[in-house]
Amino acid sequence: MKSELNEKWIKASIIGTIWAASEIVLGSFLHNLRVPFSGNILTAIGLIILISISYTWTEKGLFWRAGLICAILKTMSPSAVIFGPMIAIFTESLLLETSVRLLGRTIPGYLLGATLAMSWNLFQKIANYIIFYGSNIVEVYVDLLKLAQRQLNLQTEITWLPIFFLLIIYASFGLFAGIIGIRVGRKMLKHHGSELPGKPDKPVLAKVENAKNGFKYSLLWLFINIFLMIGSFLLLNFALWVIWSLTIAGIVTVWSFRYRRAFRQLLKPGFWLLFVFITLITAFVFTKAQTGENVLLKGLLTGLQMNFRAVVVITGFSVLGTELYNPKIRNFFLKTSVKHLPLALELSAESLPSFIASIPDLKSIVKNPVSIFHKVIMHADKRLTEIRNKTKFSQKVFIISGSVGEGKTTFIKNMLEIFKTNNISVGGILSQRVMINSQTTGYDIVDIENEDKEILLRHAEDDEKERIGIYSIYNKGFEFGTRVLQRCKEDEKKIIIIDEVGKLELGNKGWANLINELADNSKSHLLIAVRDSLVEEVIQKWQFKECQIYKISETDFLTACKSIIKQINS
């Protein structure tokens, strides 16, 4: 399908989401404990993910794409400062990409790229100080070092010595990350295709897909949700605990009413177990590290604050992922040159809660980094398989055939009830006969979903109207039907019905253009009614490949329904 996301962007979405998940979970942990070089630790984790996964996913351009996605996801991080880290993440991915492009996927290429990426943190930090404090900070730094040089009676110029010393530390971090990434990547090659122990997760994509059936999308709600997430993080950083706890509880309550199906999956106890563990451990360590009055209370509030951040992150991305399925958003970006990025971000929003839950605690990472990262990357491979299976779509066409007046429309009406009973989303149009004194005087077009109708054909009364046989054609009927079919296409109904397709369509009139669109760029199956004598012409005109014909004179509607349901669910 033209609207599908190509595999390079799918893979970049998965890598960037894992990186973002580590930034959100472990970043909050490290910054709350004020761990030295916490930024370098997070960068090292990102580099290990990129390098190790590149041993099995070898497409060019994955690094910078993953960095771009991670940087954008960083905008929803619990951290109050996000712009600097966003620049750092994307620049690090570009430096690694450049090194590997120049030296290839070799040990020197990976190690140089990791060293450059890690060293960038130092240069960005120096640049930040100059931006924040102006060029005077440089003069203060030089004067302090000259003073130290005189006091220590040193003859050697030491202006660059502290920066050089820090650069060595940063470069060492980068080399270490590169070595771990290479080891994990080689282990991936040896055990590629093996599965992780334990019960497999349900695809997050399927969860969001279920949530969108019958869901009323809203651009207003999308922007409201973004505002609520950012506002929640600001409150968590700057407001009293009473204010942020009550506010976030209210926000999540509102979300739970609008996004019930998405929340049903997120309320499972096991999903939150990792977060509860991390935040309680953080509270405990924070308490032990502090002295003074009310230490226990401060520790408990820190743990509570991190739990609330976890709630906002997981539920917030879940509701954003649901709203991003809005067909208006998808169709708009599909017409632009950046069509792949929004689709990749959709996948990331869906995948993020699952990847956050799979991120281990920092103690486990330090204890056995190779094994832990191997499991994380295996989770990425599994996620790729889930997306591949979910995005595969083979459109099927079902033709209900019969002679004039034999009952094709009634046959389809009977099928509709069975489709609804089996929770199959159906939309489209019916051609309803209009009778006066047992005589057919014309046809109305009927919207299957709400039974609204409009005049389509009437006995020839107006010489100015276009005619088909003995009937005058009412354009407003075709305009009405066109709107209905476009809506069904945007809503991605499982089955779209057109009753009926005939001589007008074969002459490139009527519903011909809509059939072209639905057959060429749709994620819906088609069910059309066609006269017996025109079936072969219709199949040849639109080159229907997977086509099943049901003659109403030979098949009852119940048998036809069972056959169709089996095929679309296979």
Residue pairs with C-beta under 8 A, 6 or more apart in sequence:
1 393
1 521
1 523
2 334
2 520
2 521
3 330
3 334
3 521
3 523
4 391
5 13
5 340
5 343
5 344
5 347
5 391
6 340
7 59
7 388
8 59
8 61
8 62
8 65
9 65
9 340
9 341
9 343
9 344
10 344
10 347
10 384
10 387
10 388
10 391
11 57
11 59
11 62
11 384
12 61
12 62
12 65
12 66
12 68
12 69
12 344
13 66
13 69
13 344
13 345
13 347
13 348
13 351
14 347
14 351
14 380
14 383
14 384
14 387
15 49
15 50
15 53
15 57
15 62
15 66
15 69
15 380
16 65
16 66
16 67
16 68
16 69
16 70
16 73
16 344
16 348
17 69
17 70
17 73
17 347
17 348
17 351
17 352
17 355
18 49
18 355
18 376
18 379
18 380
19 45
19 46
19 49
19 50
19 66
19 67
19 70
19 89
20 69
20 70
20 73
20 74
20 77
20 348
20 352
20 355
21 352
21 355
21 356
21 358
21 359
22 42
22 45
22 46
22 49
22 359
23 42
23 46
23 70
23 74
23 77
23 85
23 89
24 77
24 78
24 313
24 356
25 275
25 278
25 356
25 359
26 41
26 42
26 45
26 359
26 362
26 365
27 38
27 42
27 77
27 78
27 79
28 78
28 79
28 306
28 309
29 278
29 282
29 306
29 362
30 38
30 41
30 42
30 362
31 38
31 79
32 282
32 286
32 302
32 306
33 282
33 285
33 286
33 289
35 41
37 169
37 173
39 85
39 88
39 121
40 118
40 121
40 170
40 173
43 88
43 92
43 117
43 118
43 121
43 173
43 177
44 118
44 173
44 174
44 176
44 177
44 180
45 177
45 365
46 70
46 89
46 92
46 93
47 92
47 96
47 114
47 117
47 118
47 174
47 177
47 178
47 181
48 177
48 180
48 181
48 184
48 369
48 373
49 181
49 373
49 376
49 377
50 62
50 63
50 66
50 93
50 96
50 181
51 96
51 110
51 113
51 114
51 177
51 178
51 181
51 182
51 184
51 185
52 180
52 181
52 182
52 184
52 185
52 188
52 373
52 374
52 377
53 62
53 185
53 188
53 377
53 380
54 62
54 63
54 100
54 105
54 185
55 105
55 185
55 186
55 188
55 189
56 185
56 188
56 189
56 192
56 377
56 381
58 105
60 101
61 97
63 93
63 94
63 96
63 97
63 100
64 90
64 93
64 94
64 97
65 344
66 93
67 89
67 90
67 91
67 92
67 93
67 94
67 97
68 90
68 93
68 341
69 341
69 344
69 345
69 348
70 89
70 90
70 93
71 85
71 86
71 87
71 89
71 90
72 86
72 345
73 345
73 348
73 352
74 82
74 85
74 86
74 89
75 82
75 86
76 229
76 230
76 233
76 313
76 316
76 317
76 320
77 85
77 233
78 233
78 236
78 309
78 312
78 313
79 85
79 233
80 233
80 234
80 237
80 238
84 124
84 128
87 124
88 120
88 121
88 124
91 117
91 120
91 124
92 117
92 118
92 120
92 121
93 117
95 113
95 116
95 117
95 120
96 110
96 113
96 114
96 116
96 117
97 113
98 113
98 116
99 109
99 110
99 112
99 113
99 116
100 109
100 110
100 113
102 109
103 109
103 112
107 182
110 178
110 181
110 182
111 174
111 175
111 178
111 179
111 182
113 178
114 174
114 175
114 177
114 178
114 181
115 171
115 174
115 175
115 178
116 174
117 174
118 170
118 171
118 173
118 174
118 177
119 167
119 170
119 171
119 174
121 170
122 163
122 166
122 167
122 170
126 163
129 137
130 137
130 138
142 159
145 158
145 159
145 161
145 162
146 159
148 158
149 157
149 158
180 369
180 370
180 373
181 373
183 370
184 369
184 370
184 373
184 374
184 377
187 370
187 374
188 374
188 377
188 378
191 374
191 378
192 381
194 378
195 378
195 382
196 375
196 378
196 379
196 382
200 382
201 354
201 382
202 265
203 383
203 386
203 387
203 389
203 390
204 350
204 351
204 353
204 354
204 386
205 347
205 350
205 351
205 386
205 387
205 390
206 386
206 390
207 261
207 262
207 265
207 350
208 262
208 318
208 321
208 322
208 325
208 350
209 390
210 261
211 259
211 261
211 262
211 322
212 322
212 325
213 423
213 425
214 425
215 261
215 322
217 323
217 325
217 326
217 327
217 328
218 323
218 326
219 326
219 328
219 329
221 258
221 323
222 320
222 323
222 324
222 326
222 329
225 255
225 316
225 319
225 320
225 323
226 320
228 251
228 316
229 312
229 316
229 320
231 247
232 244
232 247
232 248
232 251
232 308
232 312
232 316
233 309
233 312
235 243
235 244
235 247
235 248
236 244
236 248
236 305
236 308
236 309
236 312
239 247
241 301
241 304
241 305
244 305
244 308
245 304
245 308
248 308
248 311
248 312
251 312
252 311
252 312
252 315
255 263
255 315
255 319
256 263
258 319
259 318
259 319
259 322
262 318
262 319
262 321
262 322
263 315
263 318
265 271
266 314
266 315
266 318
266 353
271 314
271 353
271 357
272 310
274 356
274 357
274 359
274 361
275 306
275 307
275 310
275 314
275 356
275 357
276 307
277 361
278 306
278 361
279 303
279 304
279 306
279 307
279 310
280 303
281 361
282 302
282 303
282 306
283 299
283 300
283 302
283 303
283 304
283 306
284 299
284 303
286 298
286 299
286 302
286 303
287 295
287 296
287 298
287 299
290 298
290 299
313 352
313 356
314 353
314 356
317 349
317 352
317 353
318 349
318 353
320 349
321 346
321 349
321 350
321 352
324 342
324 345
324 346
324 349
325 346
327 490
327 491
327 492
328 490
329 342
330 342
330 343
330 346
331 490
333 339
333 341
333 342
333 343
347 387
351 383
354 383
355 379
355 383
358 376
358 379
359 376
360 372
360 375
360 376
364 372
365 372
365 373
393 523
394 546
395 519
395 522
395 523
395 524
395 525
395 526
395 546
396 525
396 526
396 546
396 547
396 548
396 567
396 568
397 519
397 525
397 526
397 527
397 528
397 544
397 546
397 547
397 548
398 495
398 525
398 526
398 527
398 528
398 547
398 548
398 550
398 560
398 564
399 527
399 528
399 529
399 530
399 535
399 538
399 539
399 547
399 548
399 549
399 550
400 408
400 411
400 412
400 527
400 528
400 529
400 530
400 550
400 552
400 560
401 408
401 529
401 530
401 531
401 532
401 535
401 549
401 550
401 551
401 552
402 408
402 411
402 529
402 531
402 532
402 551
402 552
402 553
403 531
403 532
403 533
404 531
406 552
406 553
407 552
408 499
408 500
408 529
408 552
409 430
409 431
409 432
409 433
409 499
409 500
409 529
411 552
411 557
411 560
412 430
412 497
412 499
412 527
412 529
413 430
414 557
415 527
415 557
415 560
415 561
415 564
416 426
416 448
418 557
418 558
418 561
418 565
419 426
419 495
419 561
419 565
420 426
422 565
424 494
424 495
424 565
424 568
425 491
425 493
425 494
425 495
426 448
426 493
426 494
426 495
426 496
426 497
427 448
427 449
427 484
427 487
427 488
427 491
427 493
427 495
427 496
427 497
428 448
428 484
428 485
428 488
428 493
428 495
428 496
428 497
428 498
428 499
428 527
429 445
429 446
429 447
429 448
429 481
429 484
429 485
429 497
429 498
429 499
430 445
430 446
430 448
430 497
430 499
431 443
431 444
431 445
431 446
431 456
431 499
431 500
431 529
432 443
432 444
432 445
432 446
432 453
433 440
433 443
434 440
434 441
434 442
434 443
434 444
434 458
435 441
441 458
441 459
442 455
442 456
442 457
442 458
442 459
442 471
443 456
443 457
443 471
444 453
444 454
444 455
444 456
444 477
445 453
445 454
445 455
445 456
445 477
445 478
445 480
445 481
445 484
446 452
446 453
447 453
447 480
447 484
448 484
448 497
449 484
452 480
454 474
454 476
454 477
454 480
454 481
455 474
455 476
455 477
456 473
456 474
456 477
456 478
456 481
457 468
457 471
457 472
457 473
457 474
457 477
458 471
458 472
458 474
459 470
459 471
459 472
460 467
460 470
460 471
460 472
461 472
462 472
465 472
465 473
465 474
466 472
466 473
467 473
468 503
468 504
478 510
478 511
481 511
482 511
482 514
485 496
485 498
485 511
485 514
485 518
486 514
488 496
488 524
489 496
489 517
489 518
489 522
489 524
492 522
492 523
492 524
493 524
494 524
494 525
494 568
495 524
495 525
495 526
495 527
495 564
495 568
496 518
496 522
496 524
496 525
496 526
496 527
497 526
497 527
497 528
498 511
498 514
498 515
498 526
498 527
498 528
498 529
499 528
499 529
500 528
500 529
500 530
500 531
501 510
501 511
501 515
501 528
501 529
501 530
501 534
501 538
502 510
502 530
502 531
502 534
503 534
504 510
504 511
504 512
505 511
505 512
505 515
505 538
505 541
506 512
506 534
506 537
506 538
506 541
515 526
515 528
515 542
516 542
518 524
518 526
519 526
519 542
519 544
525 568
527 564
528 538
530 538
532 551
535 549
538 544
539 547
548 563
548 564
548 567
550 560
550 563
